Amino acid sequence: MISMCVLMNHRMTESQIEDAVNALKVEKFIFPPENLQKIWEQIPADNEDILDIVEPVLQWLLDNSNEGDYIFVQGDFGATLLVVSWAFKHDRIPVYSTTQRKYESTINEKGEVVNVHTFKHVRFRRYRMIQ
């Protein structure tokens, strides 16, 4: 059974779920427990080194995924790099969501500028390492 562990700062969209099932043949989605999700969403900006902070997330991945499973990871750049490196070392497949972006700017009745950014999932793409 192909699983996907999900590490991101927000919920998966329906189109991401559908794409994972159809294109990647994912049969099971695994989400971190609330305490680890909070860690992932709030990586401290003022810490020079975050390995100790991310370590419980890596342990969760070790305990909840198998070789060949997907790790859908997006978030803090440094934390994401740690997870991607871990995934390669442990024969998991790290992926991220590519998106199509749409931007609209309008002025409301108060004269305020309102910017709207819409992101639409296009596909999953594997992280790659240059060797």
JOTA-V345321 format. One record per residue. N is the residue number from 1. RES is the residue in one small letter. SS is DSSP state (helix for helix, strand for strand, loop for the rest). NEAR is the number of other C-alpha atoms within 8 Angstrom. Layout:
N_RES_SS_NEAR, N_RES_SS_NEAR
This chain:
1_m_loop_5, 2_i_loop_10, 3_s_strand_12, 4_m_strand_13, 5_c_strand_15, 6_v_strand_11, 7_l_strand_13, 8_m_loop_11, 9_n_loop_9, 10_h_loop_4, 11_r_loop_5, 12_m_loop_6, 13_t_loop_6, 14_e_helix_6, 15_s_helix_7, 16_q_helix_11, 17_i_helix_9, 18_e_helix_8, 19_d_helix_11, 20_a_helix_11, 21_v_helix_10, 22_n_helix_8, 23_a_helix_6, 24_l_loop_7, 25_k_loop_8, 26_v_loop_12, 27_e_loop_8, 28_k_strand_8, 29_f_strand_9, 30_i_strand_9, 31_f_strand_7, 32_p_loop_11, 33_p_loop_6, 34_e_helix_6, 35_n_helix_7, 36_l_helix_10, 37_q_helix_11, 38_k_helix_8, 39_i_helix_10, 40_w_helix_13, 41_e_helix_9, 42_q_loop_6, 43_i_loop_10, 44_p_loop_6, 45_a_loop_4, 46_d_loop_4, 47_n_loop_6, 48_e_loop_4, 49_d_loop_5, 50_i_loop_11, 51_l_helix_8, 52_d_helix_7, 53_i_helix_8, 54_v_helix_12, 55_e_helix_8, 56_p_helix_9, 57_v_helix_9, 58_l_helix_10, 59_q_helix_8, 60_w_helix_9, 61_l_helix_9, 62_l_helix_8, 63_d_helix_6, 64_n_helix_8, 65_s_loop_10, 66_n_loop_7, 67_e_loop_7, 68_g_loop_8, 69_d_loop_12, 70_y_strand_12, 71_i_strand_13, 72_f_strand_13, 73_v_strand_13, 74_q_loop_10, 75_g_loop_11, 76_d_loop_7, 77_f_helix_7, 78_g_helix_7, 79_a_helix_12, 80_t_helix_11, 81_l_helix_8, 82_l_helix_10, 83_v_helix_10, 84_v_helix_11, 85_s_helix_8, 86_w_helix_9, 87_a_helix_12, 88_f_helix_10, 89_k_helix_7, 90_h_loop_7, 91_d_loop_8, 92_r_loop_13, 93_i_strand_12, 94_p_strand_13, 95_v_strand_12, 96_y_strand_11, 97_s_strand_11, 98_t_strand_9, 99_t_strand_9, 100_q_strand_8, 101_r_strand_8, 102_k_strand_7, 103_y_strand_8, 104_e_strand_7, 105_s_strand_8, 106_t_strand_7, 107_i_strand_9, 108_n_loop_8, 109_e_loop_5, 110_k_loop_5, 111_g_loop_6, 112_e_loop_7, 113_v_strand_8, 114_v_strand_8, 115_n_strand_8, 116_v_strand_7, 117_h_strand_8, 118_t_strand_7, 119_f_strand_8, 120_k_strand_7, 121_h_strand_10, 122_v_strand_8, 123_r_strand_9, 124_f_strand_10, 125_r_strand_8, 126_r_strand_8, 127_y_loop_9, 128_r_loop_4, 129_m_loop_4, 130_i_loop_3, 131_q_loop_2
